[in-house]
Amino acid sequence: MDLVPVVDIRNPGATSLDELDRACRQHGFFLLEGHGLDDLIDDTFAAAGRFFDADASVKDEIRRDARVALGYNDRELTKRKRDHKEVFDFVDPTRGRAADRNRWPDVDGFRDAMCAHYDAFSDLAVRTTELVFAALDLSADAVGSHRGDRTSSHMRLNHYTVGDPVPTNERDGLNELADVALGEHTDSGVLTLLIQDATGGLQAFSTDDGWIDVDPRPGTIVVNLADCMQVWTNDRYRAALHRVRPMNDTDRMSIPYFLNPAIDAIVAPVAELVDGDPVYRSFAFRDFINARGADNYADAGVDDAQITDYRILNN
């Protein structure tokens, strides 16, 4: 039995929902195949490569600032330590009030590739969420009221570097560089769809097996559950705790699509999944995501927001 099961999204019934349920309980990771998006994924990686290979001036033109938390950054923090990576962030490019806040680099074919990817992965994320709900045996009413929203979701391009991504002459005053390429953390939304190159390095924490590798498999998309899914399931499923090992010999690229609830959603355990008392009190997703993201780019001097902040203490 694979610790990280592979599900054929064309024929989910061919995969044991018990196996999927077990993975979601133990570590929150599984893989999707049969998605039919191989050519699109190749185009996305090619466009991302052109961006990260571009001159520093191209990236500096769209560098994230205090006003707009979108665009390029090479000094992001995870748990108050700097990551070994440079990133590009954008939100839904065609819908929602935030679309015009995206910052696009002057790189040939880049914006078109990212828009196509966002559209396709928004649709795939809905189907993947329904698959998880099938493993939970949720009623149609519960499924209908617990969906993600593409206009509050976002995408990121990650380029993990060998060594510090910040030039030597710009490091004064910056936080300490982490010992790993990306520190252990959970994602804040519903679930994440991730494409990764062949380099490897992604690890998940399993309750039964400790840290396990989520190795690249050609033709698959990595799925990891996120914080709101853990709350919805009242701790039955785990928000995937994950990290990335240091890049010692070669760079690595990964591209996550983060499916989030609607920005004005109230997040709370699904009533039909609560056996006894709820583990979490309800909270506004807007407040949680704002608190969670505030210290990614500046050290607030305290640990970042976690769903444990909303745990009911007598549980």
N, C-alpha and C positions, 0 to 999 in steps of 0.2 A: 504494500500500500504506500503510495506517495504521501509524504508529509504535506506537500502542497498539491492538491488534486488538480487535474485538468478537466475542464468542462467544455463540451462542444455546444456553443451557443446556438447552433443550427438545430440541435436535437438534445435539449437539456435533459429530457427523460432518459437518455442513454447513460447518464451519470447518476450514480446513487446519491439521492438527496441526503442520505445518512452520512456519506463520506464528506459531502459539502458542509453539512451541519457540524460534523466533528472538527473540520478545519476552522470553521468560523468560531467555534467554542475555544479551540486551543491557541490559535494565533491570528486569525482574521485574514489569511491570505489564500487565494486560489488563482488559477490561470484559465484564460479563455482561449479557445481555438475555434475555427470555423466562422470567424467574424467577417471574412471576405474583404478586409481592409489592408492587405499587404502592400499594394501599390501606393495607396495613400500614405501609409506609414513610411515607406521608402522616400516619398516626396517630402514628408515632414522632416525626417532626419537630414535629408540633403539641404533643405532650406535652413534648418537650425545650424548645420555645419558651416554654411556660408556666413551666417551671422556671427558665430563665435570666432571664425577665422578673419573677420573684417578688422580693419584698422581701429585702434582705440578711439579715434575721433568719432567714428560712426556710433560706437556704444555710448560715449560721453554725451552725445547729442540727446539721447533718450534715457539718461540716468535717472533713477528714481529720486524723488526729493520729498520734502515734508508736505508738499501740497498734493502730489499725486503719487500713490504707492504702486505705480505700474511702470513697466519699462525695465531697464537694465540695472543690475546691482552686482557687486563683487565682494561685498563685505557683510553678508547676512549673518545673523546670530541664531544659534539653536541652544537654548538653555544657557545664554549669556556667553557662549564661546563662538568664535568665527568658524564658519564652514570652509572647507577646501573646495569652493565652487564659485562660479559666476552664473547668474540666472537672468532670464527674461520672463516677465509676467504680463499677462493680458487677460481681460475679461471678455464676455460675449461680444464679438465684434459687430453684430448686426441687430441685436435687440437689447432693450433695457436702457435705463438712464445713464449708465456708466460707459456705454459703448464709445462715446466721443472722448473719453478720458484715456483711451489706449494711446500708446506712443509707438509708432512703427519706424523701424530703421530703414535707411535707404539701401536696401539689399534686394537684388533682383529676385522677383517671384516670392519673396518672403511672406508678405501679407496674405496673398492668395492662398498659399499653402496652409498657413495657420487658420484662416477662415474655414477652409474645407475640412481641416482636421477637427476644429471645434464643432462644426455641424454634425459630422459623422459620430464623434465620440459623445456628444450630447444625446443622440438617439441610442447609442449602444449602452450608455450609462442607465437609461431608463429600463432597457431590457435586462440588464444585469441586476438592477435593484429588484425587479420582479422575480428574478431567479432566487435571490436571497430570501425574499418574502415567501416563495414557494417552499423553501426548506423549513421556514418557520411555521408553515401552514396557516398563514394569516388569512382572515376573511377578506372578501372583496372590498368591504367598506373600509377596513383598516389599511389595505393597500392603497386605496384611492386617496386617503387623507395623509399618507406618509410618503411623499414623493420629493425628489429633488427638483430644482429650478435652474435651468441653464443661465438665466439672467443674473443669478447670485453666485454661480459657479465660476471657476477660472482655470486657466492653463498656465503651465510653467515649463520653460526649457532649462534644464540643468546641465552644466558642463563642469564635471569634477576634474580638477587639475592635479598634476603631479607637483606637489609643492604649493606655496602660498599664491593664491590668484591675484593678490594685490601687489603692484610693483613696489620694490624695496623702498623707494624714496617717498612712498605714500603711507607707510605703516605706522608712523609715530602716532601714539595716542589711541590706536585701535585695540580692541579686546584681544585677548590671547587666542591663538589659533587652536582649534580642537585637536585631539589626538586621532580622531577619525574624520573621514571625509564629510560625514553628516552625522550629527549626534542623534542618539536615540530619542524618538518622539512618536506621537500619534498625530494623524491628520484630524482636522476639526469638523469635517462635514459628514456626509452620508457614506460615501465610498470614493475610492480613487482608482482610475484606470491609468496604468503606467505602461509605456513602451520603453524598453531599455536596449542598449546595444549589446554586443557580445562580450564586453569586458568583464562583467560580473562585479560582485561586491555588496549587493543588497542582502541584508539579513533581517530575519524576523525573530521575535522572541516567542517561543512556544511554552505553554504551561507544563507540557510533558517532557520536552526535549531541550529546553534552553534555547540558545541562539542557533538558528538554522539558516542555511543559505537558500535564497530564492534565485536559483541559477537561471540564466537566460535560456529560453527554449525557442528555437526558430518558429515563427508563425503564431506565437502566443502573446497575449496581453496580460499583464499582471493586474490582479484586483486585490486591493486591501480595504478592509472595513475601517470606518472612521468613528470619531467620538459620538456623533449624533445617533449612529446605528447602535452603538453600545447602550446609550441612554434609552432609545426606543425599545430595545430588547430587554431592558431592565437587568443588564449584565449577563444575559444568556450568551450573547455574542461579544467578542472582544474587538475593541478598536485596536488595530494592528500596531504594536510597538515595533519600530524598525529603525535601522541605522544603515550606514554605508561605510564599508572598510576603507582605509586609506588607499589612494592610488599611488603605487610605488613605481610602476613601470610604464603605464600608459594611461592617457586620459579616458574618461567615461562620460557618456551622454545618456540622459534619461529624460522622458517627457511625460509628466503626469497631467491628467485632467481631473480636477477636484470637483466632484458633484456635491453641492451644498443644498440644504433646505432653502425655501424661500426666505429672503432676508428678514421678513417680518414674522416668520414662523415662531410659534412657542413650542419648544422642545420638551417632551416629557415621556415617560414610559408608556408604551401602548397598553391600554387597559387589559386586553385579552392575553397579554404576555406576563401580567403581574400575578404571581401566585403568592398571596399574602400581602405584604406591604411594598410600595414602590421604593426603589433604592435611591432615586434622585428626585429632587424637587424640580419643578418646571423652570425654564429660563428662556429668555428671548435670544434667538440665534444671533440677531444683530449685535447684542451686547457681548455675547461670547466671542464672536469672530473679531470684533473690534479689540477686545481685551487680549485675545490670543495673538493677534498680528502686531500689536503695538510695539512689542520689544524684539521683533525680528530684525529691525534695522537700527535700533538704539537701545542701549542697556538701561532699563528702568531701575536697576539695582535690586530687583526681586525676581523670583522665578515667574515664568509666564503662566497665564491662566490655563487651568486644566478642568476636565469635567468632574474631577474629584472635589472641586470647589462647591459643586452643587449636590454632593452626596448627602443624604440624610444621615445624621451622625449616629442614630440608634440602630443602623443596619450594619 
